[in-house]
Amino acid sequence: MNQDIRLALGLAVTVLGMALVARRALFLYRLVTDGAPAPGRASDVKEALKAELADVFGQRKLLKRPGPGLAHFFTFWGFIVLTLTIIEAYGDLFSKTFAITSWAGLGFIEDFFAVAVMVALATFSIIRIKNSPARNDRKSRFYGSHTRAAWYTLAMIFGVIATLLLYRGAQVDTGDFPYGKSWWPFASRLIGGAFSGLSKGANLDLETAFILAQIVILWGFFVFVLNSKHLHIFVSEPNVLFSRRPKALGPLGTTPDMDPENMTEETVFGTGQVSHLTWKQRLDLISCTECGRCQDQCPAWATGKPLSPKLVIMDLREHLFASAGELLAKKAAASGGPAGDAAGGGVGVATKPLVPDVIAPDVLWSCTTCGACVEQCPVDIEHVDTIVDMRRYQVLIEAEFPTEANLMLRNVENRGDPWGLGSSQRLAWTEDLGFDVPVVSGTIPDDVEYLFWVGCAGALDERARRTTQAVARLLHQAGISFAVLGPKESCTGDPARRLGNEYLFQTQAQTNIETLKAAGVRKIVASCPHCFNSIAREYPALGGNFEVYHHTQLLEKLLSAGTLKPINRVEQKVTYHDPCYLGRHNEVYDEPRGVLGHVPGVKVEEMHRCRNKGFCCGAGGSRMWLEENIGTRINVNRTDEALATGADVISTACPYCLIMLDDATKARQAEGTVPESVRVMDVAQLLEQSVSAQTPS
């Protein structure tokens, strides 16, 4: 083929492809940036770049599943490296002797990654074939995913790599191959050998045909990807970059200005319509890979609830695209500019309520906010934030939420705790300690190092009180000075916030912050991970900055320093349950295990789902106060897993977890399937048995 004709065809395909890609990219950019503000998304550039290097270029999360992870790794890096071959292909349109370099090492690198991508494609195909029936199987992470589009993508990637190797093979026999007779570009050499029997003219025609085919397939691939669920190939990188730092799972966003005097009829809290989504939430939606890792780890989905984090994101994404025309037309009308590619949607689509029209109420209220979905997501989608934002709208704007939550919310608002027992019961746990616990009346004394934040459960629930007493006795024995607020302590607001009542949370938080500041509190130790998380990570947004420790962190520190010395052997087989708000949310994994490790005689047996893959007890997300009528009980599921280890003691470090696991254990004991001797205990209780001269009952 004439060089000029070849150049003209190549450039014509390129111009058409670029036009289609640019049109779609502009549409997507406008659709995302039209979202509501998402403050602070570029505040920590250093951490964002570290995450980009680890999760995008290092494929850190994907490599947790070695098979598909390695396939993704080589495909990702293959496309980066093989960009050089695309440059070479375009250079060949202008000059047959074009080469970036004649260094054979580059040829080896290019061929290595071309072959690696081919192997990766074979791996993906095997996984897809193996899981082909899984789209309708709830137990599979591919349930509900658009699996057919994956085959088109695999075929196009194969086409790009195949044409690359074929045109380079033809170059070997035309004499245009930039690496001479070196065998370092091994794959190209092998294919060139297959073409060696053809004439030079035939090889020139093959070279031209395969270069043009690669350009056609390449631009077809770009256009297809930008119009399919594989859009994540291009948008996951910015999504990771703009995710919350230092990790995507973190404190919920704080709704500004909730002063009733400043509210109007147009005031909106949370997310009730697609137009309320922030630009980061919209970017989350179009970044979803449909891999199902979130669904695979979700405790609600695993126990037969209708909530799948993946399907929530997919349903919202489909609604976003269906509303795109209306959203962009409205923006264009307001700015006087063009609407762009107004794909999909009719009048009124964008104003449909997300709940129940897009997301069913049972889906919304099944979430425990455990964060397993965010932890597993390879592209840092923040499912929990979006779910809580929809809850906020339902609670604060629509006043639609599970009726059984009413009593809890009234109790927190009127009595300062979810049980409604009031401040008069806050010191009942101190009665049998055998020593006095200072109660802060004005400011905390200078000789008192820690304020012990007891928490509602720790002060008011009989089982959780035992943990509180154990922690207090251990601190006292270690000579650590501490005081409590007693009647001045009130609920941190965590249950209200997770349910969606942001106003009540902020009211409680501001009251507590004022109390703590007035008392001159410097350091806080909390026995409840929910209190720990709220005070340490969420109060700062409202002006409350305190140094906060969980009791396992302080106890492990005292043990390592020799301040506490375990003496008595505790001959027990123990399995440890990671509380979600201590583990995944705050990455406190080692300290509780460190405490257990200091207790002589204790043999720790891990459950297969532990640490960042730990399974929720079912109490989070305010589910502690809601009925669980769909599917099986989450706490029973987790307890059965703990019992399967053969442990004598199920240990944890959270009062909510302790209550939920104890309830399930007693239920199994009532059935006669579990020995009566099996107990649920906090790690502090186990430690106290070893430290104390006499084993407490």
C-alpha positions as CSV (number, residue, x, y, z in Angstrom):
1,M,0.0,0.0,0.0
2,N,1.2,3.5,-0.9
3,Q,2.8,5.2,2.2
4,D,0.6,8.3,1.7
5,I,-2.6,6.2,1.6
6,R,-1.5,4.3,4.7
7,L,-0.8,7.6,6.5
8,A,-4.2,9.1,5.4
9,L,-6.1,6.0,6.6
10,G,-4.3,5.9,9.9
11,L,-4.8,9.6,10.6
12,A,-8.5,9.4,9.5
13,V,-9.2,6.7,12.0
14,T,-7.3,8.6,14.6
15,V,-9.2,11.8,14.1
16,L,-12.5,10.0,14.2
17,G,-11.5,8.1,17.3
18,M,-10.2,11.2,19.1
19,A,-13.4,13.1,18.3
20,L,-15.6,10.3,19.7
21,V,-13.4,9.9,22.8
22,A,-13.2,13.7,23.4
23,R,-17.0,14.1,23.1
24,R,-17.6,11.3,25.6
25,A,-14.8,12.4,28.0
26,L,-16.2,16.0,28.0
27,F,-19.7,14.6,28.8
28,L,-18.3,12.5,31.7
29,Y,-16.3,15.5,33.0
30,R,-19.4,17.7,33.0
31,L,-21.5,15.0,34.6
32,V,-19.1,14.5,37.4
33,T,-18.1,18.1,38.1
34,D,-21.7,19.1,38.1
35,G,-22.0,17.3,41.5
36,A,-22.2,19.1,44.8
37,P,-19.0,20.2,46.5
38,A,-16.8,17.7,48.3
39,P,-14.5,19.8,50.5
40,G,-11.0,18.6,51.5
41,R,-10.4,16.2,48.7
42,A,-7.1,17.6,47.7
43,S,-5.9,18.7,51.2
44,D,-3.3,16.0,51.7
45,V,-1.3,15.8,48.5
46,K,1.5,13.7,50.0
47,E,-0.8,11.0,51.2
48,A,-2.8,11.1,48.0
49,L,0.3,10.5,45.9
50,K,1.4,7.7,48.2
51,A,-2.0,6.0,47.8
52,E,-1.8,6.5,44.0
53,L,1.6,4.8,43.9
54,A,0.5,1.9,46.2
55,D,-3.1,1.3,44.9
56,V,-2.8,2.3,41.3
57,F,0.7,1.7,40.2
58,G,1.5,-1.0,42.8
59,Q,-2.0,-2.6,42.5
60,R,-1.8,-3.2,46.3
61,K,-5.4,-4.1,46.9
62,L,-5.8,-6.3,43.8
63,L,-2.7,-8.3,44.7
64,K,-4.4,-9.5,47.9
65,R,-6.0,-12.0,45.5
66,P,-2.7,-13.3,43.8
67,G,-4.3,-14.9,40.7
68,P,-6.4,-12.1,39.3
69,G,-4.2,-9.6,41.1
70,L,-1.1,-10.5,39.1
71,A,-3.1,-10.6,35.9
72,H,-4.4,-7.1,36.6
73,F,-0.9,-5.9,37.5
74,F,0.7,-7.1,34.3
75,T,-2.2,-5.8,32.2
76,F,-2.0,-2.4,33.8
77,W,1.8,-2.1,33.4
78,G,1.6,-3.7,30.0
79,F,-0.5,-0.9,28.7
80,I,1.8,1.7,30.2
81,V,4.9,0.0,28.7
82,L,3.3,-0.8,25.4
83,T,2.4,2.9,24.9
84,L,5.9,3.0,23.4
85,T,4.8,0.5,20.7
86,I,1.8,2.6,19.9
87,I,4.2,5.6,19.4
88,E,6.3,3.3,17.2
89,A,3.2,2.3,15.2
90,Y,2.3,5.9,14.5
91,G,5.9,6.7,13.7
92,D,5.8,3.9,11.1
93,L,2.9,5.6,9.4
94,F,5.3,8.5,8.6
95,S,8.5,6.5,8.2
96,K,9.1,2.8,7.8
97,T,12.5,3.2,9.6
98,F,11.1,5.1,12.6
99,A,12.3,3.8,16.0
100,I,12.4,5.3,19.5
101,T,15.7,3.5,20.0
102,S,17.6,0.6,18.5
103,W,18.5,-0.8,22.0
104,A,17.4,-4.4,22.0
105,G,16.6,-4.2,25.7
106,L,13.6,-2.1,25.0
107,G,12.4,-4.7,22.5
108,F,12.7,-7.3,25.2
109,I,10.7,-5.2,27.7
110,E,8.0,-4.6,25.1
111,D,7.7,-8.2,24.1
112,F,7.8,-9.4,27.7
113,F,4.8,-7.3,28.6
114,A,3.0,-8.2,25.4
115,V,3.3,-11.9,26.3
116,A,2.5,-11.1,30.0
117,V,-0.7,-9.4,28.9
118,M,-1.7,-12.4,26.8
119,V,-1.2,-14.7,29.8
120,A,-3.2,-12.3,31.9
121,L,-6.0,-12.4,29.3
122,A,-6.0,-16.2,29.5
123,T,-6.2,-16.0,33.3
124,F,-9.2,-13.6,33.1
125,S,-10.9,-15.8,30.6
126,I,-10.4,-18.9,32.8
127,I,-11.8,-17.0,35.8
128,R,-14.8,-15.8,33.7
129,I,-15.5,-19.2,32.3
130,K,-15.2,-20.8,35.8
131,N,-17.6,-18.2,37.2
132,S,-19.9,-17.9,34.2
133,P,-23.0,-19.3,36.0
134,A,-22.2,-17.1,39.0
135,R,-24.0,-14.1,37.8
136,N,-27.2,-15.6,39.3
137,D,-25.6,-17.1,42.3
138,R,-25.7,-14.9,45.5
139,K,-22.7,-16.6,46.9
140,S,-20.5,-15.3,44.0
141,R,-19.0,-11.9,44.0
142,F,-19.9,-11.6,40.3
143,Y,-23.7,-11.8,41.1
144,G,-25.4,-9.0,39.3
145,S,-22.3,-7.8,37.4
146,H,-22.3,-7.1,33.7
147,T,-20.1,-10.0,32.7
148,R,-20.8,-9.9,28.9
149,A,-19.0,-6.5,28.5
150,A,-15.9,-8.1,30.1
151,W,-15.6,-10.5,27.1
152,Y,-15.7,-7.6,24.6
153,T,-13.0,-5.8,26.6
154,L,-10.8,-8.9,26.7
155,A,-11.3,-9.4,23.0
156,M,-10.3,-5.8,22.2
157,I,-7.2,-6.0,24.5
158,F,-6.3,-9.3,22.7
159,G,-6.7,-7.5,19.4
160,V,-4.4,-4.7,20.4
161,I,-1.6,-7.0,21.6
162,A,-2.0,-9.5,18.7
163,T,-1.8,-6.8,16.0
164,L,1.2,-5.4,17.8
165,L,3.1,-8.7,17.8
166,L,2.0,-9.4,14.2
167,Y,3.1,-6.1,12.7
168,R,6.4,-6.4,14.6
169,G,6.8,-9.9,13.3
170,A,6.3,-8.7,9.7
171,Q,8.8,-5.9,10.4
172,V,11.4,-8.6,11.1
173,D,11.2,-9.9,7.6
174,T,10.9,-6.5,5.9
175,G,14.1,-5.2,7.4
176,D,12.3,-2.4,9.2
177,F,12.6,-4.0,12.6
178,P,14.5,-1.4,14.8
179,Y,16.4,-4.0,16.8
180,G,18.3,-5.7,14.0
181,K,18.9,-9.4,14.3
182,S,18.9,-9.5,18.1
183,W,16.8,-12.2,19.8
184,W,16.0,-10.1,22.8
185,P,12.6,-9.2,21.3
186,F,11.9,-12.9,21.4
187,A,8.1,-12.9,20.7
188,S,8.5,-10.7,17.6
189,R,11.4,-12.9,16.4
190,L,9.3,-16.0,16.7
191,I,6.4,-14.5,14.7
192,G,8.8,-13.2,12.2
193,G,10.0,-16.7,11.8
194,A,6.5,-17.8,10.9
195,F,6.3,-15.1,8.2
196,S,9.8,-15.8,6.8
197,G,8.5,-17.9,3.9
198,L,6.6,-14.9,2.5
199,S,8.0,-12.4,0.1
200,K,9.2,-8.9,1.3
201,G,6.2,-7.4,-0.5
202,A,3.8,-9.7,1.3
203,N,5.4,-8.8,4.6
204,L,5.2,-5.1,3.8
205,D,1.4,-5.5,3.2
206,L,1.1,-7.5,6.4
207,E,3.0,-4.8,8.3
208,T,0.7,-2.1,6.9
209,A,-2.5,-4.1,7.5
210,F,-1.6,-5.0,11.1
211,I,-0.5,-1.4,12.0
212,L,-3.8,0.0,10.6
213,A,-5.7,-2.8,12.4
214,Q,-4.1,-1.9,15.7
215,I,-5.0,1.7,15.3
216,V,-8.6,0.8,14.5
217,I,-8.9,-1.6,17.4
218,L,-7.1,0.8,19.8
219,W,-9.5,3.6,19.1
220,G,-12.4,1.3,19.1
221,F,-11.3,0.0,22.5
222,F,-11.1,3.6,23.9
223,V,-14.6,4.4,22.6
224,F,-16.0,1.2,23.9
225,V,-14.4,1.6,27.4
226,L,-15.7,5.1,27.8
227,N,-19.2,3.9,27.1
228,S,-19.1,0.8,29.2
229,K,-18.7,-0.3,32.8
230,H,-15.0,-0.7,32.1
231,L,-14.8,3.1,32.3
232,H,-12.9,2.4,35.5
233,I,-9.8,1.8,33.4
234,F,-9.5,5.6,33.0
235,V,-11.4,7.1,36.0
236,S,-10.2,4.8,38.9
237,E,-6.9,6.7,38.9
238,P,-8.4,10.1,39.8
239,N,-10.9,8.4,42.1
240,V,-8.0,6.9,44.2
241,L,-6.2,10.3,44.1
242,F,-9.2,12.2,45.5
243,S,-10.3,9.6,48.1
244,R,-10.2,10.4,51.8
245,R,-6.7,10.2,53.3
246,P,-4.8,8.5,54.8
247,K,-7.3,5.8,53.9
248,A,-10.7,5.8,52.1
249,L,-12.4,4.4,55.2
250,G,-12.6,7.2,57.7
251,P,-14.7,9.8,59.6
252,L,-18.0,10.6,58.0
253,G,-18.4,14.0,56.4
254,T,-19.7,16.7,58.7
255,T,-22.8,18.5,57.4
256,P,-22.1,22.3,57.9
257,D,-24.5,24.8,59.4
258,M,-27.3,22.8,61.0
259,D,-28.6,25.8,62.9
260,P,-32.4,25.6,62.7
261,E,-32.5,29.4,62.4
262,N,-30.6,29.3,59.1
263,M,-32.8,26.6,57.5
264,T,-35.2,27.3,54.7
265,E,-37.6,25.3,52.6
266,E,-34.8,24.7,50.2
267,T,-32.4,23.4,52.8
268,V,-31.3,19.8,52.1
269,F,-29.4,17.5,54.4
270,G,-27.9,14.3,53.0
271,T,-28.7,12.8,49.6
272,G,-32.3,12.3,48.4
273,Q,-31.9,12.9,44.7
274,V,-29.2,12.2,42.2
275,S,-28.5,16.0,42.0
276,H,-27.5,15.9,45.7
277,L,-24.6,13.6,45.1
278,T,-21.2,15.2,45.4
279,W,-18.7,15.2,42.5
280,K,-16.6,12.6,44.4
281,Q,-19.6,10.4,44.9
282,R,-20.4,10.6,41.2
283,L,-16.8,9.8,40.4
284,D,-17.2,6.8,42.8
285,L,-20.2,5.6,40.8
286,I,-18.5,5.6,37.4
287,S,-15.3,4.1,38.9
288,C,-16.9,0.8,39.9
289,T,-15.3,-2.2,38.4
290,E,-18.1,-4.6,39.3
291,C,-15.5,-6.9,40.7
292,G,-17.7,-7.8,43.7
293,R,-15.0,-7.7,46.3
294,C,-17.2,-5.4,48.4
295,Q,-20.2,-7.7,48.1
296,D,-18.0,-10.7,48.9
297,Q,-17.1,-9.2,52.3
298,C,-20.5,-7.6,53.2
299,P,-22.0,-9.1,56.4
300,A,-25.5,-8.0,55.4
301,W,-25.2,-9.8,52.0
302,A,-23.6,-12.9,53.5
303,T,-26.6,-13.3,55.8
304,G,-29.3,-13.0,53.2
305,K,-30.1,-9.3,53.4
306,P,-30.9,-7.4,50.2
307,L,-27.9,-5.0,50.6
308,S,-25.0,-5.5,48.2
309,P,-22.6,-2.5,48.2
310,K,-21.7,-3.3,44.6
311,L,-25.4,-3.3,43.5
312,V,-26.0,0.0,45.4
313,I,-23.2,1.6,43.4
314,M,-24.4,0.1,40.1
315,D,-28.0,1.1,40.6
316,L,-27.0,4.6,41.5
317,R,-24.6,4.7,38.5
318,E,-27.4,3.6,36.1
319,H,-29.7,6.3,37.6
320,L,-27.0,8.9,37.2
321,F,-26.6,8.1,33.5
322,A,-30.4,8.0,33.0
323,S,-30.6,11.4,34.6
324,A,-27.6,12.8,32.8
325,G,-29.5,14.6,30.0
326,E,-31.7,16.4,32.5
327,L,-28.9,17.3,34.8
328,L,-26.7,18.7,32.1
329,A,-29.5,20.5,30.4
330,K,-30.4,22.2,33.7
331,K,-26.8,23.2,34.2
332,A,-26.5,24.5,30.6
333,A,-29.7,26.5,31.0
334,A,-28.3,28.1,34.2
335,S,-24.9,28.9,32.6
336,G,-26.0,29.6,29.1
337,G,-23.5,27.0,27.7
338,P,-23.9,23.7,25.8
339,A,-25.3,20.7,27.5
340,G,-22.9,18.3,25.8
341,D,-23.8,14.7,25.2
342,A,-27.2,14.6,26.9
343,A,-27.3,10.8,26.9
344,G,-30.3,9.1,28.4
345,G,-33.1,10.3,30.7
346,G,-36.4,12.0,30.3
347,V,-38.0,14.9,32.1
348,G,-38.4,14.2,35.8
349,V,-35.9,11.3,36.0
350,A,-33.4,13.4,38.0
351,T,-35.9,14.4,40.6
352,K,-37.0,10.9,41.4
353,P,-36.3,10.1,45.1
354,L,-33.3,7.7,45.5
355,V,-35.2,5.9,48.2
356,P,-37.3,4.0,47.5
357,D,-37.3,4.5,43.6
358,V,-33.6,3.5,43.1
359,I,-32.5,2.0,46.5
360,A,-35.1,0.0,48.4
361,P,-35.5,0.9,52.1
362,D,-34.5,-2.6,53.3
363,V,-31.3,-2.2,51.3
364,L,-30.5,1.2,53.0
365,W,-31.2,0.1,56.5
366,S,-29.4,-3.3,56.3
367,C,-25.9,-1.6,56.4
368,T,-23.8,-2.0,59.6
369,T,-21.3,0.6,58.3
370,C,-18.6,-2.0,59.1
371,G,-16.5,-0.6,56.3
372,A,-15.6,-4.0,54.8
373,C,-16.7,-2.8,51.4
374,V,-14.5,0.3,51.4
375,E,-11.5,-1.8,52.8
376,Q,-11.8,-4.3,49.9
377,C,-12.5,-1.9,47.1
378,P,-9.5,-1.7,44.7
379,V,-10.5,1.8,43.5
380,D,-11.4,3.4,46.9
381,I,-15.1,3.8,46.5
382,E,-16.6,5.1,49.7
383,H,-19.8,3.1,49.9
384,V,-20.5,3.9,53.6
385,D,-20.5,7.7,53.1
386,T,-23.1,7.4,50.3
387,I,-25.3,5.1,52.3
388,V,-25.2,7.3,55.4
389,D,-25.9,10.4,53.2
390,M,-29.0,8.7,51.9
391,R,-30.0,7.8,55.5
392,R,-29.5,11.5,56.5
393,Y,-32.0,12.6,53.9
394,Q,-34.5,10.0,55.0
395,V,-34.2,10.9,58.7
396,L,-33.8,14.6,58.5
397,I,-35.9,15.6,55.5
398,E,-38.4,12.7,54.9
399,A,-38.6,11.5,58.6
400,E,-38.7,8.0,57.2
401,F,-36.7,5.4,59.1
402,P,-37.3,2.2,61.0
403,T,-39.8,2.8,63.8
404,E,-37.9,0.9,66.4
405,A,-35.1,3.5,66.2
406,N,-37.5,6.2,67.6
407,L,-37.0,5.1,71.2
408,M,-33.2,5.1,70.9
409,L,-33.1,8.5,69.3
410,R,-35.5,9.9,72.0
411,N,-33.4,8.4,74.7
412,V,-30.2,9.9,73.4
413,E,-31.8,13.3,73.0
414,N,-33.6,13.4,76.3
415,R,-31.6,11.1,78.6
416,G,-28.1,11.1,77.1
417,D,-27.9,7.4,76.4
418,P,-29.6,4.9,74.0
419,W,-31.1,2.9,76.9
420,G,-32.8,5.9,78.5
421,L,-31.4,5.1,82.0
422,G,-30.1,8.7,82.6
423,S,-27.1,10.2,84.2
424,S,-27.9,9.0,87.7
425,Q,-26.8,5.5,86.7
426,R,-23.4,6.5,85.2
427,L,-21.4,5.7,88.3
428,A,-23.1,2.4,89.3
429,W,-20.2,0.4,87.9
430,T,-17.8,1.9,90.5
431,E,-19.7,0.6,93.6
432,D,-17.8,-2.7,93.9
433,L,-14.3,-1.7,92.8
434,G,-12.7,-1.5,96.2
435,F,-11.2,1.9,95.6
436,D,-12.5,5.4,94.8
437,V,-12.6,6.7,91.3
438,P,-12.2,10.5,91.1
439,V,-15.2,12.2,89.4
440,V,-14.5,15.5,87.6
441,S,-16.6,18.3,89.1
442,G,-14.7,21.3,87.8
443,T,-11.4,20.9,86.0
444,I,-9.5,17.6,85.9
445,P,-6.8,17.7,88.6
446,D,-3.2,18.2,87.4
447,D,-2.1,14.9,88.9
448,V,-4.7,12.9,86.9
449,E,-3.2,11.8,83.6
450,Y,-6.3,10.3,81.8
451,L,-10.0,10.9,81.6
452,F,-11.6,7.5,81.4
453,W,-14.5,7.8,78.9
454,V,-16.7,4.9,80.1
455,G,-19.3,5.1,77.3
456,C,-23.0,4.3,77.6
457,A,-22.7,0.5,77.3
458,G,-19.7,0.4,79.6
459,A,-21.6,2.3,82.3
460,L,-25.2,0.9,81.8
461,D,-25.1,-2.6,80.4
462,E,-24.4,-5.3,83.0
463,R,-22.1,-7.3,80.8
464,A,-20.2,-4.4,79.5
465,R,-19.7,-3.1,83.0
466,R,-17.5,-6.0,83.8
467,T,-15.1,-4.8,81.1
468,T,-15.2,-1.2,82.5
469,Q,-14.4,-2.6,86.0
470,A,-11.6,-4.7,84.7
471,V,-10.0,-1.8,82.9
472,A,-10.4,0.4,86.0
473,R,-8.8,-2.2,88.2
474,L,-5.9,-2.8,85.8
475,L,-5.2,1.0,85.5
476,H,-5.4,1.3,89.3
477,Q,-3.0,-1.6,89.8
478,A,-0.6,-0.1,87.3
479,G,-0.6,3.2,89.2
480,I,-2.2,5.1,86.3
481,S,-4.1,8.1,87.6
482,F,-7.5,8.5,85.9
483,A,-10.9,10.2,86.5
484,V,-14.3,10.0,85.0
485,L,-17.0,12.5,84.2
486,G,-19.8,10.5,85.8
487,P,-23.1,12.2,85.3
488,K,-21.5,14.8,83.0
489,E,-20.7,12.1,80.4
490,S,-23.3,11.7,77.6
491,C,-23.6,9.6,74.5
492,T,-21.1,10.6,71.8
493,G,-23.8,10.6,69.3
494,D,-22.4,7.6,67.3
495,P,-25.7,5.6,67.1
496,A,-27.6,8.7,65.9
497,R,-24.9,9.6,63.3
498,R,-24.8,6.1,61.8
499,L,-28.6,6.0,61.6
500,G,-28.6,9.3,59.7
501,N,-29.6,11.8,62.4
502,E,-26.6,14.1,61.9
503,Y,-28.3,16.9,63.8
504,L,-28.6,14.9,67.0
505,F,-25.0,13.7,66.6
506,Q,-23.7,17.3,66.3
507,T,-25.8,18.4,69.3
508,Q,-24.3,15.6,71.4
509,A,-20.8,16.2,70.1
510,Q,-20.9,19.9,70.8
511,T,-22.1,19.3,74.3
512,N,-19.4,16.7,75.0
513,I,-16.7,18.9,73.5
514,E,-17.7,21.8,75.7
515,T,-17.7,19.5,78.7
516,L,-14.3,18.1,77.9
517,K,-12.8,21.5,77.2
518,A,-14.3,23.0,80.4
519,A,-12.8,20.1,82.3
520,G,-9.3,20.8,80.8
521,V,-9.1,17.2,79.6
522,R,-5.8,16.4,77.8
523,K,-5.7,12.6,77.3
524,I,-8.7,10.2,77.1
525,V,-8.9,6.4,77.3
526,A,-12.0,4.9,76.0
527,S,-13.2,1.3,76.2
528,C,-15.8,1.5,73.4
529,P,-14.4,1.7,69.8
530,H,-17.4,3.7,68.7
531,C,-16.7,6.3,71.4
532,F,-13.0,6.1,70.6
533,N,-13.7,6.7,66.9
534,S,-16.1,9.5,67.4
535,I,-13.9,11.5,69.9
536,A,-10.6,10.8,68.1
537,R,-11.6,11.1,64.5
538,E,-15.0,12.9,64.2
539,Y,-15.0,15.4,67.0
540,P,-12.0,17.4,65.4
541,A,-14.3,18.5,62.6
542,L,-16.4,20.2,65.3
543,G,-13.5,21.7,67.2
544,G,-12.8,18.9,69.6
545,N,-9.2,17.9,69.4
546,F,-8.1,15.4,72.1
547,E,-5.4,12.7,72.5
548,V,-7.5,9.5,72.6
549,Y,-6.5,5.9,73.3
550,H,-8.5,2.7,73.3
551,H,-8.0,0.7,76.4
552,T,-6.2,-2.1,74.6
553,Q,-3.6,0.4,73.3
554,L,-2.9,1.7,76.8
555,L,-2.9,-1.8,78.4
556,E,-0.5,-3.1,75.8
557,K,1.8,-0.2,76.4
558,L,1.7,-0.9,80.2
559,L,2.5,-4.5,79.6
560,S,5.4,-3.8,77.2
561,A,6.8,-1.4,79.8
562,G,6.5,-3.9,82.6
563,T,4.2,-1.7,84.5
564,L,1.6,-4.5,84.5
565,K,3.0,-8.0,85.1
566,P,0.8,-11.0,84.3
567,I,1.5,-13.8,86.8
568,N,-1.3,-16.4,86.8
569,R,-1.6,-18.8,84.0
570,V,-4.9,-18.7,82.1
571,E,-5.2,-22.1,80.4
572,Q,-7.7,-21.1,77.8
573,K,-8.0,-21.4,74.0
574,V,-9.1,-17.9,72.9
575,T,-10.2,-16.6,69.5
576,Y,-10.3,-12.8,69.0
577,H,-13.0,-10.9,67.2
578,D,-11.9,-7.6,65.6
579,P,-14.4,-4.9,66.3
580,C,-15.0,-3.0,63.0
581,Y,-14.6,0.5,64.6
582,L,-11.4,-0.5,66.3
583,G,-9.9,-2.6,63.5
584,R,-10.9,-1.5,60.0
585,H,-11.9,2.0,60.9
586,N,-8.8,2.7,63.1
587,E,-6.4,-0.1,62.2
588,V,-5.9,-1.2,65.8
589,Y,-5.2,-4.9,65.2
590,D,-2.0,-5.6,67.0
591,E,-2.6,-4.1,70.4
592,P,-5.5,-6.4,71.5
593,R,-3.6,-9.4,70.3
594,G,-0.5,-8.0,72.1
595,V,-2.5,-8.0,75.4
596,L,-3.5,-11.6,74.8
597,G,0.0,-12.5,74.0
598,H,1.2,-11.3,77.4
599,V,-1.2,-13.6,79.2
600,P,0.6,-16.9,80.1
601,G,-1.3,-20.0,79.2
602,V,-3.5,-18.4,76.6
603,K,-3.5,-20.0,73.2
604,V,-4.9,-17.8,70.5
605,E,-6.7,-19.4,67.5
606,E,-7.5,-16.9,64.7
607,M,-10.7,-17.1,62.7
608,H,-10.2,-17.2,59.0
609,R,-11.9,-13.9,58.7
610,C,-9.8,-11.6,60.9
611,R,-8.0,-8.3,61.0
612,N,-9.0,-6.2,58.0
613,K,-11.1,-9.1,56.7
614,G,-12.9,-9.5,60.0
615,F,-16.7,-10.1,60.0
616,C,-19.0,-7.6,61.7
617,C,-20.9,-8.6,64.9
618,G,-24.0,-6.9,63.5
619,A,-24.3,-4.0,65.9
620,G,-22.7,-1.2,63.9
621,G,-24.6,1.4,61.8
622,S,-27.1,1.6,64.7
623,R,-28.2,-1.9,63.8
624,M,-27.8,-2.6,67.6
625,W,-31.2,-0.8,68.0
626,L,-33.0,-2.2,64.9
627,E,-34.8,-5.5,64.4
628,E,-33.1,-8.1,62.2
629,N,-36.0,-9.8,60.4
630,I,-34.4,-10.6,57.0
631,G,-32.1,-13.5,56.4
632,T,-30.0,-15.0,59.2
633,R,-28.6,-13.1,62.2
634,I,-25.2,-11.6,61.6
635,N,-24.1,-12.1,65.3
636,V,-25.0,-15.8,65.1
637,N,-23.1,-16.1,61.8
638,R,-20.0,-14.6,63.4
639,T,-20.4,-16.5,66.6
640,D,-20.6,-19.8,64.8
641,E,-17.4,-19.0,63.0
642,A,-15.8,-18.3,66.4
643,L,-17.1,-21.5,67.9
644,A,-15.8,-23.5,65.0
645,T,-12.2,-22.7,66.2
646,G,-12.9,-24.8,69.3
647,A,-12.2,-21.8,71.5
648,D,-13.1,-21.8,75.2
649,V,-13.3,-18.0,75.2
650,I,-14.5,-15.6,72.4
651,S,-12.6,-12.4,73.1
652,T,-13.2,-8.9,71.8
653,A,-12.5,-5.3,72.7
654,C,-15.9,-3.6,72.2
655,P,-19.0,-3.6,74.4
656,Y,-21.3,-3.8,71.5
657,C,-19.5,-6.8,70.1
658,L,-19.4,-8.4,73.5
659,I,-23.2,-8.1,73.9
660,M,-23.9,-9.4,70.3
661,L,-21.5,-12.3,70.6
662,D,-22.7,-13.2,74.1
663,D,-26.3,-13.2,72.9
664,A,-25.5,-15.6,70.1
665,T,-23.4,-17.8,72.3
666,K,-26.2,-18.2,74.8
667,A,-28.6,-18.9,72.1
668,R,-26.4,-21.8,70.9
669,Q,-25.9,-23.0,74.4
670,A,-29.7,-23.0,74.9
671,E,-29.9,-25.3,71.9
672,G,-27.4,-27.6,73.5
673,T,-24.9,-27.3,70.7
674,V,-22.3,-25.4,72.6
675,P,-20.8,-26.2,76.1
676,E,-22.0,-24.0,78.9
677,S,-18.3,-23.3,79.7
678,V,-17.8,-21.2,76.6
679,R,-17.6,-17.5,77.5
680,V,-17.4,-14.2,75.8
681,M,-15.0,-11.8,77.4
682,D,-13.1,-8.6,76.7
683,V,-9.3,-8.9,76.5
684,A,-9.1,-6.7,79.6
685,Q,-11.0,-9.3,81.6
686,L,-8.6,-12.1,80.5
687,L,-5.7,-9.9,81.4
688,E,-7.1,-9.2,84.8
689,Q,-7.3,-12.9,85.5
690,S,-3.6,-13.2,85.0
691,V,-2.5,-9.9,86.7
692,S,-4.7,-10.2,89.8
693,A,-3.6,-12.1,92.9
694,Q,-7.1,-13.6,92.9
695,T,-9.0,-14.6,89.8
696,P,-12.2,-12.5,89.6
697,S,-15.4,-14.3,89.1
